[in-house]
Amino acid sequence: MAVVSKRAWILMAVLAALWGSSYMFIKIALDGGLSDTFIVWARTLLGAAILAPVALSRGAFAAARRRIGWLALIAVLQVVAPFLLITTGEHHVASSLAGILVAGAPIWTALIVAFTARDERLGGVGLVGIVIGVAGVALLFGVDLTGDRDEIVAGAGILLAGLGYAAGALLAKRKTPDVPAVGIAATIMAFSTLYLLPAVPFGAPSAVPGAGTVAAMLVLGAGCTGVAFLIYYTLNADLGPSRASVVAYIAPVFSVLYGVAFMSEPLTMGAVAGLVLVLAGSWLAADGRLPRRRRDAQAAALADNPA
């Protein structure tokens, strides 16, 4: 078993910090007056601009063209729907709580696999993980989402974003096994940008956004989307998908820290307990779902999507 190098640990920390900060930058962009659709469109555009040259230089688009129909569908499940649900939900939900709710994506993955793949049925550990994770979500809804109806609906939408991540990852695993991960990511980002383009004239800002809002969007799109994916693929190649996926359990901790430190969001006992239960349940569900088996690199890369 290869030893994790100092460089790999540094990259993993940077990646977790980037993915965990995405919820904060979404909140800043919303507070700056940008519309939901414009934020998601600009984010995917910047992400595609970072990823496309890398995919082109590696010849990844040749394989992607053979699976173009599936990639067009995965873009809806993996990017457009989750990004819109999260961005819309953050009108009513704290950025730290959004990061915790999205962290339940591995639980959705385990549930889908339990009903669709006979050879990957949940074992006892996986079932325990799902129960623990659901308990964490219930705690968050019962303690931290006790406000009005809009807050509850927003939290449910963000939770569903995790389902989109899970469904898109599994579809990519089964339908695009011959496409390099960077080719999948660059293609679905490009499709997402095109899907949202018709809505841009209706959601474009009426005035030039402030410097802080522009900076938040640049970091969200180029950093938290484009650069973050590139870092993940580097880790995936160096360490293998199982070790690289550890990032998914670190990022929500960053989202909570950022929310408390920079957005003046309260750190409640419900959020702390929910975070622990959701992450523990997700880890157990994933381990129970694929015991002693290396996860497919593409599926792991997509399943651990940031916000």
VOKEMAR-804568 format. One record per atom (N, C-alpha, C): x, z, y. Coordinates in steps of 0.05 Angstrom, whole numbers, padded with zeros to 5 digits, always signed. Each point is the difference from the previous one (the first is absolute). Example, Ala and Ser with C-alpha at 12.3 -4.5 7.8 and 13.67 -1.06 7.14 Angstrom:
# VOKEMAR-804568
+00264+00156-00114/-00018+00000+00024/+00018+00000+00024/-00007-00014+00021/+00016+00001+00024/-00015+00014+00022/
# end
This chain:
# VOKEMAR-804568
+00017+00000-00024/-00017+00000+00024/+00018+00000+00025/-00005-00019+00018/+00017-00003+00023/-00004+00023+00019/+00023+00008+00013/-00001+00021+00020/-00010-00011+00026/-00018+00014+00013/-00010-00009+00026/+00021+00005+00021/+00009-00021+00013/+00022+00001+00020/-00010+00013+00026/+00020+00007+00016/-00006+00011+00027/-00015-00020+00016/+00008-00025-00002/-00013-00022+00015/-00029-00002-00008/-00006+00002-00026/-00028-00002-00009/-00017+00023+00011/+00012+00024+00000/-00015+00023+00011/-00006-00004+00029/+00019-00011+00015/-00004-00004+00029/-00022-00021+00004/+00001-00022-00015/-00021-00020+00002/-00027+00011-00007/-00001+00017-00020/-00026+00011-00009/-00011+00018+00022/+00017+00015+00013/-00009+00018+00022/-00010-00017+00024/+00015-00021+00006/-00008-00018+00022/-00027-00013-00006/-00004-00009-00024/-00025-00013-00008/-00023+00020+00001/+00003+00024-00010/-00021+00020+00001/-00007+00006+00029/+00021+00002+00017/-00005+00006+00029/-00016-00023+00013/+00007-00025-00007/-00015-00023+00011/-00029-00001-00009/-00004+00002-00026/-00027-00001-00010/-00017+00024+00010/+00012+00023+00001/-00014+00023+00009/-00008-00001+00029/+00016-00015+00016/-00005-00002+00029/-00022-00021+00007/-00007-00017-00019/-00018-00022+00006/-00027+00011+00011/-00010+00022-00011/-00025+00011+00009/+00001+00010+00029/+00023+00011+00007/+00003+00009+00028/+00001-00023+00019/+00014-00022-00008/+00001-00023+00018/-00027-00014+00003/-00015+00000-00022/-00028-00011+00002/-00016+00016+00020/+00002+00027-00001/-00014+00017+00019/+00009-00006+00029/+00025-00004+00004/+00011-00005+00027/-00011-00027+00010/-00001-00020-00018/-00010-00026+00008/-00030+00001+00007/-00015+00016-00015/-00028+00003+00005/-00004+00014+00027/+00015+00021+00005/-00002+00015+00025/+00009-00018+00024/+00016-00020-00006/+00009-00019+00021/-00020-00021+00006/-00023+00001-00013/-00022-00019+00006/-00001-00025-00017/+00017-00003-00020/+00000-00024-00017/-00023+00003-00020/-00012-00023-00007/-00022+00000-00019/+00011+00001-00028/-00018+00008-00019/+00008+00002-00028/+00011-00026-00011/-00015-00022+00005/+00008-00026-00012/+00026-00010+00012/+00004+00005+00026/+00024-00009+00013/+00024+00016-00011/-00003+00025-00004/+00022+00017-00011/+00008-00011-00027/-00019-00004-00018/+00006-00009-00027/+00012-00028+00001/-00011-00018+00017/+00010-00027+00001/+00029+00000+00010/+00005+00015+00022/+00028+00001+00011/+00019+00012-00020/-00009+00020-00015/+00017+00013-00019/+00008-00019-00023/-00020-00015-00010/+00006-00018-00022/+00017-00024+00010/-00005-00008+00024/+00016-00022+00012/+00029+00008+00002/+00006+00024+00010/+00027+00009+00002/+00013+00005-00027/-00016+00010-00019/+00010+00004-00027/+00007-00026-00013/-00017-00020+00003/+00006-00027-00011/+00024-00012+00012/+00004+00004+00027/+00023-00011+00013/+00026+00012-00010/-00001+00025-00009/+00024+00013-00012/+00004-00009-00029/-00021-00002-00015/+00002-00005-00029/+00004-00030-00006/-00013-00018+00015/+00001-00028-00007/+00028-00012-00001/+00018+00006+00019/+00027-00012-00002/+00015+00010-00025/-00004+00025-00007/+00013+00010-00024/-00010-00014-00025/-00027-00002-00002/-00012-00014-00023/+00009-00029-00001/+00001-00013+00023/+00009-00028+00001/+00029-00003-00009/+00017+00018+00009/+00028-00002-00008/+00005+00005-00029/-00018+00015-00013/+00002+00006-00029/-00016-00019-00017/-00013-00019+00012/-00016-00020-00015/-00024+00012-00013/-00011+00022+00011/-00022+00014-00012/-00027-00015+00004/-00002-00017+00021/-00025-00013+00005/-00006-00022-00021/+00020-00010-00013/-00005-00020-00021/-00018+00011-00022/+00006+00024-00009/-00016+00013-00021/-00027+00008+00012/+00000+00009+00025/-00025+00009+00012/-00020-00023+00002/+00009-00024+00005/-00019-00023+00002/-00016-00005-00026/+00012+00007-00022/-00014-00004-00026/-00022+00020-00004/+00000+00022+00015/-00020+00021-00003/-00015+00004+00027/-00002-00021+00016/-00010+00003+00027/-00028+00011+00001/-00017-00008-00019/-00028+00009+00000/-00002+00030-00004/+00015+00010-00019/+00000+00029-00005/+00012+00015+00023/+00021-00010+00012/+00013+00014+00022/-00019+00001+00024/-00016-00021+00004/-00020+00000+00021/-00020+00023-00004/-00008+00004-00025/-00019+00022-00006/+00014+00027+00003/+00025+00002-00010/+00014+00025+00002/+00004+00008+00029/+00004-00019+00018/+00003+00006+00028/-00024+00015+00011/-00024-00007-00009/-00024+00013+00009/-00001+00029-00010/+00006+00003-00026/-00001+00027-00013/+00022+00018+00009/+00024-00012+00003/+00024+00016+00003/+00007+00005+00030/-00009-00017+00018/+00009+00003+00028/-00024+00001+00019/-00016-00022+00001/-00021-00002+00020/-00020+00023-00001/-00012+00004-00024/-00020+00021-00002/+00011+00028+00004/+00022+00008-00014/+00011+00026+00004/+00010+00006+00029/+00014-00020+00012/+00010+00004+00027/-00023+00004+00020/-00022-00016-00004/-00023+00003+00018/-00014+00027-00004/-00003+00008-00025/-00013+00025-00006/+00016+00024+00012/+00026-00001-00003/+00016+00022+00010/+00000+00000+00031/+00003-00023+00012/+00001-00002+00029/-00027+00009+00012/-00022-00010-00011/-00026+00008+00009/-00005+00030-00004/+00009+00010-00023/-00004+00028-00006/+00014+00018+00018/+00023-00009+00011/+00016+00018+00017/-00012+00004+00028/-00023-00013+00005/-00015+00007+00025/-00011+00028-00003/-00005+00009-00024/-00014+00025-00005/+00016+00020-00017/+00022-00009-00012/+00015+00017-00018/+00029+00003+00010/+00012+00023-00002/+00027+00004+00009/+00019-00017-00017/+00022-00008+00013/+00020-00017-00014/+00012+00014-00025/+00004+00026+00002/+00011+00015-00022/-00019+00000-00024/-00025+00003+00006/-00020+00000-00022/-00003-00027-00012/+00002-00021+00016/-00001-00027-00011/+00022-00005-00020/+00024+00009+00007/+00023-00003-00019/-00005+00014-00026/-00013+00024+00000/-00005+00014-00024/-00021-00014-00017/-00021-00010+00012/-00022-00014-00015/+00011-00025-00013/+00016-00015+00014/+00011-00025-00012/+00019+00006-00023/+00012+00024+00000/+00019+00007-00021/-00013+00002-00028/-00027-00001+00000/-00014+00001-00026/-00002-00027-00014/+00014-00021+00010/-00001-00026-00012/+00007+00000-00030/+00021+00015-00009/+00006+00001-00028/-00023+00010-00018/-00017+00017+00012/-00023+00010-00015/-00020-00023-00005/-00005-00016+00020/-00017-00023-00003/+00012-00019-00021/+00026-00004+00001/+00013-00018-00019/-00004+00010-00029/+00004+00026-00004/-00004+00012-00027/-00028-00004-00010/-00020+00004+00018/-00028-00003-00008/-00006-00029-00007/+00010-00019+00016/-00005-00028-00006/+00012-00008-00027/+00025+00009-00004/+00014-00007-00025/-00015+00012-00024/-00010+00024+00003/-00014+00014-00022/-00023-00016-00010/-00013-00016+00017/-00023-00016-00008/+00005-00029-00005/+00025-00009+00006/+00005-00029-00003/+00023-00007-00019/+00017+00020-00007/+00023-00006-00017/+00000+00019-00024/-00005-00010-00023/-00001+00017-00024/+00027+00012-00006/+00022-00015+00005/+00026+00009-00007/+00012+00020+00021/-00015+00005+00021/+00010+00018+00021/-00021+00022+00006/-00014+00008-00020/-00021+00021+00004/+00013+00026+00009/-00015+00015+00015/+00010+00026+00009/+00003+00020-00022/+00023+00014+00001/+00003+00022-00019/-00010+00026+00013/+00006+00022-00014/-00010+00026+00011/+00012+00006+00027/+00026-00006+00004/+00013+00006+00025/-00013-00017+00023/-00006-00025-00006/-00013-00017+00020/-00027+00010+00008/-00016+00009-00020/-00027+00010+00006/+00002+00025+00017/+00019+00018-00006/+00004+00024+00016/+00008-00008+00029/+00017-00020+00002/+00008-00010+00027/-00024-00009+00016/-00018-00015-00012/-00023-00010+00014/-00018+00023+00010/-00004+00020-00018/-00016+00023+00008/+00013+00015+00023/+00026+00003+00000/+00014+00014+00021/-00002-00016+00026/+00005-00026-00002/-00002-00017+00024/-00027-00001+00012/-00021-00002-00016/-00027+00000+00010/-00007+00027+00013/+00011+00022-00011/-00005+00026+00012/+00013+00001+00028/+00024-00012+00002/+00013-00001+00026/-00016-00016+00021/-00011-00022-00008/-00016-00016+00018/-00026+00015+00008/-00012+00013-00020/-00024+00016+00005/+00006+00022+00020/+00023+00012-00003/+00008+00022+00019/+00003-00011+00028/+00012-00024+00003/+00004-00012+00026/-00027-00006+00013/-00019-00010-00016/-00026-00007+00011/-00016+00026+00006/+00004+00021-00015/-00015+00024+00004/+00011+00018+00021/+00026-00002+00005/+00013+00018+00020/+00008-00014+00025/+00014-00023-00003/+00011-00014+00024/-00019-00021+00011/-00020-00009-00015/-00019-00020+00010/-00027+00012+00002/-00003+00021+00015/-00026+00014+00003/-00013-00007+00026/+00008-00022+00013/-00012-00007+00025/-00025-00017-00003/-00003-00019+00018/-00025-00016+00000/+00001-00022-00021/-00021-00015-00001/-00003-00021-00021/+00022-00021+00003/+00007-00007+00024/+00021-00020+00004/+00026+00008-00013/+00007+00026+00002/+00025+00010-00011/-00001-00002-00031/-00022+00006-00012/-00002-00001-00029/+00002-00029-00009/-00014-00018+00014/+00000-00029-00007/+00029-00011+00003/+00013+00008+00022/+00028-00009+00004/+00018+00009-00022/-00002+00026-00008/+00016+00010-00022/-00005-00015-00026/-00025-00006-00005/-00007-00015-00025/+00011-00028+00001/+00000-00012+00024/+00012-00027+00002/+00030+00000-00005/+00014+00020+00011/+00029+00002-00005/+00005+00005-00029/-00016+00016-00013/+00003+00005-00029/-00004-00026-00015/-00019-00017+00008/-00004-00026-00013/+00023-00019+00004/+00015+00004+00022/+00024-00017+00004/+00019+00003-00023/+00002+00025-00011/+00017+00004-00023/-00009-00016-00024/-00027-00003-00003/-00011-00016-00021/+00009-00029+00003/+00000-00010+00025/+00009-00027+00005/+00029-00004-00008/+00017+00019+00007/+00028-00001-00007/+00003-00002-00031/-00015+00018-00014/+00002+00001-00029/-00009-00026-00013/-00024-00010+00009/-00011-00025-00012/+00019-00023+00005/+00010-00002+00025/+00018-00022+00006/+00026+00001-00016/+00010+00024-00005/+00025+00003-00015/-00004-00009-00029/-00022+00009-00012/-00005-00007-00028/-00005-00030-00003/-00014-00012+00019/-00005-00029-00001/+00026-00015+00003/+00017+00009+00018/+00026-00013+00003/+00017+00002-00026/-00002+00023-00013/+00015+00003-00025/-00008-00019-00021/-00027-00005-00002/-00010-00016-00022/+00000-00030+00006/-00004-00007+00026/-00004-00028+00007/+00024-00013+00013/+00020+00015+00010/+00023-00012+00013/+00026+00012-00011/+00003+00001-00027/+00024+00013-00011/+00026-00016+00005/-00003-00026+00006/+00024-00016+00004/+00008-00003+00029/-00014+00013+00018/+00007-00002+00029/+00016+00024+00008/+00024-00004+00012/+00016+00022+00010/-00016+00018+00019/+00007+00025+00000/-00015+00019+00017/+00000-00007+00029/+00023-00009+00011/+00001-00008+00028/-00017-00024+00005/-00003-00018-00019/-00017-00023+00003/-00029+00008+00001/-00008+00019-00017/-00028+00010+00001/-00005+00013+00027/+00017+00017+00009/-00004+00015+00026/-00002-00019+00023/+00019-00019+00002/+00001-00019+00022/-00025-00017+00001/-00008-00009-00024/-00023-00018-00002/-00026+00014+00008/-00004+00025-00011/-00025+00013+00007/-00001+00009+00029/+00023+00006+00012/+00001+00006+00028/-00008-00025+00016/+00010-00023-00008/-00006-00025+00015/-00030-00006-00003/-00011+00003-00024/-00029-00005-00004/-00016+00020+00017/+00008+00025+00001/-00015+00020+00015/+00000-00008+00030/+00022-00009+00010/+00002-00008+00028/-00020-00023+00005/-00001-00019-00018/-00018-00023+00003/-00030+00009-00002/-00006+00018-00018/-00027+00009-00003/-00010+00013+00025/+00017+00015+00013/-00008+00016+00024/+00002-00016+00026/+00012-00024-00001/+00004-00015+00024/-00026-00007+00015/-00022-00008-00014/-00024-00006+00014/-00011+00024+00016/+00006+00024-00008/-00010+00024+00015/+00017+00007+00024/+00023-00011+00002/+00018+00008+00022/-00011-00005+00028/-00013-00023+00005/-00011-00004+00027/-00021+00021+00008/-00014+00011-00020/-00021+00019+00006/+00011+00029+00002/+00024+00004-00011/+00012+00027+00000/+00025+00002+00017/+00008-00022+00012/+00025+00001+00016/-00003+00018+00024/+00021+00014+00008/-00002+00019+00023/-00005-00016+00025/-00017+00012+00017/-00007-00013+00026/+00022+00003+00021/+00018+00019-00005/+00022+00004+00019/+00026+00004-00017/+00022-00003+00013/+00026+00003-00014/+00003+00029-00008/+00004+00005-00026/+00003+00028-00009/+00024+00013+00013/-00001+00027+00001/+00022+00015+00010/+00025-00002-00017/+00023+00008+00010/+00025-00002-00014/-00001+00017-00026/-00012+00024+00001/-00002+00016-00024/-00016-00012-00022/-00022-00014+00008/-00017-00013-00020/+00015-00024-00012/+00013-00015+00016/+00016-00023-00010/+00022+00009-00019/+00013+00022+00007/+00022+00010-00017/-00012+00010-00026/-00023+00013+00000/-00012+00009-00024/-00007-00023-00019/-00010-00022+00012/-00007-00023-00016/+00024-00013-00012/+00022-00002+00015/+00024-00011-00010/+00011+00015-00024/+00000+00027+00002/+00009+00016-00022/-00018-00002-00024/-00027+00000+00006/-00019-00001-00022/+00002-00026-00015/+00002-00023+00014/+00001-00026-00013/+00027-00007-00012/+00021+00001+00017/+00026-00008-00009/+00013+00021-00017/-00003+00026+00007/+00012+00022-00015/-00016+00009-00023/-00024+00011+00005/-00016+00013-00021/-00011-00020-00020/-00001-00026+00007/-00010-00020-00018/+00022-00018-00011/+00013-00015+00018/+00020-00019-00009/+00026+00013-00010/+00014+00015+00016/+00025+00013-00008/-00005+00019-00024/-00022+00014+00001/-00006+00019-00022/-00002-00014-00027/-00013-00023+00000/-00002-00015-00025/+00027-00009-00010/+00017-00009+00018/+00026-00009-00008/+00017+00023-00011/-00002+00024+00012/+00014+00023-00010/-00010+00007-00028/-00026-00001-00004/-00011+00007-00026/+00011-00019-00021/+00001-00026+00006/+00009-00020-00020/+00029+00005-00007/+00016+00008+00020/+00028+00007-00005/+00002+00023-00019/-00015+00021+00005/-00001+00024-00018/-00010-00008-00028/-00020-00017+00000/-00012-00008-00026/+00021-00015-00017/+00017-00016+00013/+00020-00015-00015/+00023+00019-00008/+00007+00019+00017/+00023+00018-00006/-00007+00022-00020/-00024+00011+00003/-00007+00024-00015/-00020-00005-00022/-00015-00022+00002/-00023-00004-00018/-00025+00011+00013/-00023-00010-00008/-00025+00008+00012/-00008+00029-00003/+00007+00012-00023/-00008+00028-00004/+00012+00019+00021/+00026-00003+00004/+00013+00017+00020/-00007-00008+00028/-00003-00025+00006/-00006-00009+00027/-00028+00010+00008/-00018+00003-00019/-00028+00009+00006/-00001+00029+00009/+00022+00014-00002/+00000+00028+00010/-00007+00001+00030/+00006-00022+00014/-00005-00002+00029/-00030+00006+00005/-00017-00009-00017/-00029+00003+00004/-00008+00029+00002/+00015+00018-00011/-00007+00028+00001/+00014+00015+00023/+00019-00013+00013/+00013+00012+00023/-00013-00008+00026/-00009-00025+00002/-00011-00011+00025/-00023+00017+00012/-00020+00010-00016/-00021+00015+00012/+00010+00026+00013/+00022+00011-00010/+00011+00024+00013/+00009-00007+00028/+00012-00024+00003/+00008-00009+00027/-00024-00004+00018/-00022-00012-00011/-00023-00005+00016/-00011+00026+00011/+00000+00021-00016/-00009+00027+00010/+00019+00010+00021/+00026-00001-00004/+00019+00010+00019/-00002-00015+00027/-00003-00027-00001/-00002-00015+00024/-00025+00007+00015/-00022+00003-00014/-00026+00006+00013/+00001+00027+00014/+00012+00020-00013/+00002+00026+00012/+00020+00001+00023/+00023-00013-00003/+00021+00002+00020/-00005-00018+00024/-00011-00024-00004/-00002-00019+00022/-00028-00006+00010/-00020+00006-00017/-00028-00006+00007/-00016+00025+00005/+00013+00023-00001/-00014+00026+00004/-00023+00004-00019/+00003-00010-00024/-00021+00004-00020/+00004+00027-00014/-00022+00014-00006/+00003+00027-00012/+00009-00002-00029/+00016+00018-00009/+00008+00002-00028/-00017+00022-00013/-00021-00009-00013/-00018+00019-00012/+00007+00006-00029/-00010+00023-00010/+00005+00007-00028/-00013-00020-00018/-00023-00011+00008/-00014-00020-00016/+00017-00025-00003/+00014-00009+00022/+00017-00024-00002/+00024+00005-00018/+00012+00024+00003/+00023+00006-00017/-00008+00001-00030/-00022+00014-00006/-00009+00002-00028/-00008-00027-00010/-00014-00015+00016/-00009-00027-00008/+00024-00018-00006/+00020+00001+00018/+00024-00016-00004/+00014+00006-00027/+00003+00026-00005/+00013+00008-00025/-00016-00010-00025/-00026+00004+00001/-00017-00008-00023/-00001-00030-00004/-00003-00015+00022/-00001-00029-00002/+00026-00012-00010/+00023+00010+00010/+00026-00011-00009/+00006+00009-00029/-00007+00024-00007/+00004+00009-00028/-00017-00015-00019/-00025-00004+00008/-00019-00015-00017/+00009-00029-00003/+00009-00013+00022/+00009-00027-00001/+00024-00004-00019/+00019+00019+00003/+00024-00001-00017/-00007+00003-00030/-00017+00019-00006/-00008+00004-00028/-00016-00023-00010/-00018-00011+00016/-00016-00023-00009/+00017-00024-00006/+00020-00005+00017/+00018-00023-00004/+00017+00005-00025/+00010+00024-00004/+00017+00006-00023/-00017-00002-00026/-00025+00010+00001/-00016-00002-00024/-00009-00028-00006/-00002-00017+00021/-00009-00027-00004/+00021-00018-00013/+00025+00004+00007/+00021-00017-00011/+00022+00017-00012/-00004+00015-00021/+00020+00017-00011/+00023-00016-00012/+00025+00009+00007/+00024-00011-00011/+00002-00031+00003/-00012-00009+00021/+00000-00029+00004/+00008-00007+00028/+00019-00018+00004/+00008-00008+00027/-00022-00016+00013/-00008+00008+00024/-00021-00014+00013/+00009-00028+00008/-00018-00018+00000/+00006-00027+00009/+00009+00001+00030/+00021-00014+00007/+00012+00003+00026/-00020-00009+00022/-00014-00022-00005/-00018-00010+00021/-00023+00019+00004/-00012+00010-00022/-00023+00018+00002/+00008+00026+00014/+00024+00010-00007/+00009+00025+00013/+00004-00005+00030/+00012-00023+00007/+00005-00005+00028/-00026-00001+00016/-00021-00012-00012/-00025-00003+00015/-00017+00025-00002/+00001+00014-00022/-00017+00024-00003/+00008+00021+00020/+00026+00001+00007/+00010+00020+00018/+00000-00009+00029/-00020-00017+00007/-00003-00010+00027/-00005+00022+00020/+00015-00004+00022/-00005+00018+00021/-00027-00004+00011/-00007+00009+00020/-00026-00003+00012/-00006-00027+00008/
# end
